[in-house]
Amino acid sequence: MGMSGYVIPISAFVVGDYESAFEVVVRRMKLESAARIGPDGVEHLTPPRTLWGRIQKHTGLWELKRKFIRWRRARHRRDGRNYVRWLQDMLQQHTGLKMDWNEDGDMFAGHQIFSGTLSALVSFAYRLEFPEAFRKVTGYVSDDGKEISLLEAVDERRRELKLDSQRFPHLCGSAVYWVPVAFDPPQAFEDPTQADQLFEDLRTTRVASSVRLLNELMELNETLCIRERWAVPAFELPGHSDEPDELRGVHTGWLLMEGFARASVEHRMPFCIDY
């Protein structure tokens, strides 16, 4: 499953006033046909491969249409700023700290994240913190013939034991936003913008600290010993193809999360994940 990470003002993120990581891929690779499923159904990112699509492409109507969509989303930025004020008030009430970060301008960085790499990194963190709990955990084949990977087996064991990370909470807490303010522990609030969600977990917004996240990643790297750094916002990540598959996933997950956290702290701008 694919996700995307962004260093971006939350006020822009919540109203869609940015170029998505998938759109960046489409633009950089010059794909002729691409679409995605959005909140309003299928959204074409390139002109449809129809006669009308070709007319739009060659007359410039398509680019004008895309610019209009961005302009319309930008007009809702005020709603995004109201949401940020609510979020800052909630964080301040629960932490006692002043919440202040950069909400001006546009997205600084965006990149696609394959959930397997983030899962691999989180799994590694749990095994490092609770070595005895996961010492004998391995991948297996279930009774119905389904192959269960090591990552899935670790997650099953974690849920079974109801383990919560105390050593890496800002990495392992399934946050949506990481803000550049140092606080502990991560916070969770019932989000008024998600009140229509059927499941309680989807009505909850989790907020962590990118400052603390960066510290946790540095602690993890004392074991991983990764020397490369992702030159945010570069499109390409450093290569490491000679590693075993599992370690490669951990390595990629660490490079992305460290890059996002570092950029968030340096630019005083939140880091957000679109799950």
NORNORRA-V840076 format. One record per residue. N is the residue number from 1. RES is the residue in one letter. PHI is phi in degrees with one decimal (* if undefined). NEAR is the number of other C-alpha atoms within 8 Angstrom. Layout:
# NORNORRA-V840076
n = [N/N]
res = [RES/RES]
phi = [PHI/PHI]
near = [NEAR/NEAR]
This chain:
# NORNORRA-V840076
n = [1/2/3/4/5/6/7/8/9/10/11/12/13/14/15/16/17/18/19/20/21/22/23/24/25/26/27/28/29/30/31/32/33/34/35/36/37/38/39/40/41/42/43/44/45/46/47/48/49/50/51/52/53/54/55/56/57/58/59/60/61/62/63/64/65/66/67/68/69/70/71/72/73/74/75/76/77/78/79/80/81/82/83/84/85/86/87/88/89/90/91/92/93/94/95/96/97/98/99/100/101/102/103/104/105/106/107/108/109/110/111/112/113/114/115/116/117/118/119/120/121/122/123/124/125/126/127/128/129/130/131/132/133/134/135/136/137/138/139/140/141/142/143/144/145/146/147/148/149/150/151/152/153/154/155/156/157/158/159/160/161/162/163/164/165/166/167/168/169/170/171/172/173/174/175/176/177/178/179/180/181/182/183/184/185/186/187/188/189/190/191/192/193/194/195/196/197/198/199/200/201/202/203/204/205/206/207/208/209/210/211/212/213/214/215/216/217/218/219/220/221/222/223/224/225/226/227/228/229/230/231/232/233/234/235/236/237/238/239/240/241/242/243/244/245/246/247/248/249/250/251/252/253/254/255/256/257/258/259/260/261/262/263/264/265/266/267/268/269/270/271/272/273/274/275]
res = [M/G/M/S/G/Y/V/I/P/I/S/A/F/V/V/G/D/Y/E/S/A/F/E/V/V/V/R/R/M/K/L/E/S/A/A/R/I/G/P/D/G/V/E/H/L/T/P/P/R/T/L/W/G/R/I/Q/K/H/T/G/L/W/E/L/K/R/K/F/I/R/W/R/R/A/R/H/R/R/D/G/R/N/Y/V/R/W/L/Q/D/M/L/Q/Q/H/T/G/L/K/M/D/W/N/E/D/G/D/M/F/A/G/H/Q/I/F/S/G/T/L/S/A/L/V/S/F/A/Y/R/L/E/F/P/E/A/F/R/K/V/T/G/Y/V/S/D/D/G/K/E/I/S/L/L/E/A/V/D/E/R/R/R/E/L/K/L/D/S/Q/R/F/P/H/L/C/G/S/A/V/Y/W/V/P/V/A/F/D/P/P/Q/A/F/E/D/P/T/Q/A/D/Q/L/F/E/D/L/R/T/T/R/V/A/S/S/V/R/L/L/N/E/L/M/E/L/N/E/T/L/C/I/R/E/R/W/A/V/P/A/F/E/L/P/G/H/S/D/E/P/D/E/L/R/G/V/H/T/G/W/L/L/M/E/G/F/A/R/A/S/V/E/H/R/M/P/F/C/I/D/Y]
phi = [*/-97.9/-130.6/-137.2/-116.0/-143.1/-101.5/-160.3/-59.3/-61.1/-62.3/-82.7/-62.9/-71.8/-104.9/77.5/-88.8/-167.6/-88.9/-67.2/-60.8/-67.4/-63.1/-62.3/-61.2/-59.6/-67.9/-69.5/-89.2/53.6/-69.6/-86.9/-143.2/-155.4/-148.7/-142.2/-91.8/-112.2/-61.7/-105.7/101.8/-71.4/-118.3/-78.2/-96.6/-131.8/-57.7/-56.7/-84.4/-130.0/-60.3/-64.9/-63.5/-65.5/-62.0/-61.0/-65.1/-81.7/-96.4/87.4/-63.9/-65.4/-62.2/-63.2/-64.3/-64.9/-64.5/-65.5/-61.5/-63.4/-63.4/-65.9/-68.6/-62.8/-65.6/-88.4/-59.2/-61.0/-62.7/-63.5/-67.4/-63.0/-63.2/-63.1/-62.1/-61.3/-63.5/-64.5/-63.4/-64.2/-64.2/-64.2/-62.5/-89.2/-110.6/75.6/-108.7/-72.3/-103.6/-145.3/-152.6/-78.0/-113.5/-97.6/82.2/-110.9/-58.1/-89.3/-149.7/-148.5/-156.1/-71.6/-127.3/-81.2/-57.4/-61.5/-72.7/-69.0/-62.0/-63.4/-67.0/-64.6/-60.9/-61.1/-63.4/-64.4/-67.2/-71.4/-79.0/-123.7/-60.7/-69.4/-66.2/-114.6/-58.6/-101.8/-79.2/-139.3/-68.5/-156.9/-107.0/-72.5/-60.6/-91.6/88.9/-81.2/-80.8/-102.0/-73.1/-58.5/-61.9/-66.6/-67.0/-63.5/-65.0/-60.5/-64.9/-63.0/-67.7/-61.1/-86.8/54.6/-85.6/-122.8/-71.7/-98.3/-88.6/-129.6/-67.2/-78.1/-88.4/-95.3/-91.0/55.4/-71.6/-99.4/-121.9/-119.0/-106.8/-79.5/-133.0/-82.2/-149.8/-140.3/-82.4/-58.2/-114.1/-136.6/-132.4/-74.8/-90.8/-62.3/-78.3/-114.1/-62.6/-87.5/-70.5/-69.5/-95.8/-59.1/-61.8/-78.2/-88.2/-105.0/-106.5/-104.9/-124.4/-123.4/-105.6/-70.4/-65.1/-67.2/-59.1/-61.8/-62.3/-64.9/-67.0/-66.0/-65.7/-60.5/-72.7/-63.8/-94.3/-75.5/59.0/-82.6/-96.3/-74.5/-134.5/-76.3/-80.4/-57.9/-101.7/-55.0/-71.9/-95.2/-97.6/-57.0/-84.1/-159.2/-75.2/-87.3/-91.2/-58.2/-53.6/-64.5/-66.0/-62.8/-63.7/-61.5/-60.8/-64.1/-59.9/-66.9/-57.7/-67.1/-66.3/-66.2/-64.3/-62.6/-64.1/-64.0/-65.2/-61.0/-68.3/-64.9/-100.6/50.5/-128.3/-61.6/-111.0/-126.8/-117.2/-96.8/-78.5]
near = [5/8/11/13/14/13/15/15/14/12/15/15/12/8/12/7/11/9/7/8/11/7/9/9/8/11/8/6/6/6/8/6/9/9/9/8/8/7/4/6/6/8/9/9/10/9/12/9/7/6/6/7/11/11/9/11/11/7/7/8/10/11/8/8/8/8/8/8/8/10/8/8/11/10/7/9/12/8/9/14/11/9/9/10/8/8/8/10/9/9/12/11/8/7/8/7/8/5/9/6/10/9/10/5/5/8/12/8/10/12/9/10/11/9/9/8/13/13/9/13/13/10/11/9/11/10/11/7/8/8/9/5/8/10/7/5/9/8/11/9/9/8/5/5/6/7/8/10/9/10/10/9/13/12/9/8/11/9/8/6/6/6/6/5/10/5/6/10/11/14/11/9/10/6/12/11/11/13/15/13/10/8/10/6/7/12/9/8/8/8/9/6/5/10/7/6/8/6/6/7/5/9/14/11/11/13/12/17/15/18/12/11/13/11/8/12/12/8/8/9/9/7/6/7/6/6/4/6/8/12/7/8/8/7/5/4/8/7/4/6/5/4/7/6/6/7/8/11/13/13/12/9/12/11/12/10/9/12/12/14/14/10/12/15/11/7/7/11/16/16/15/13/11/7/5]
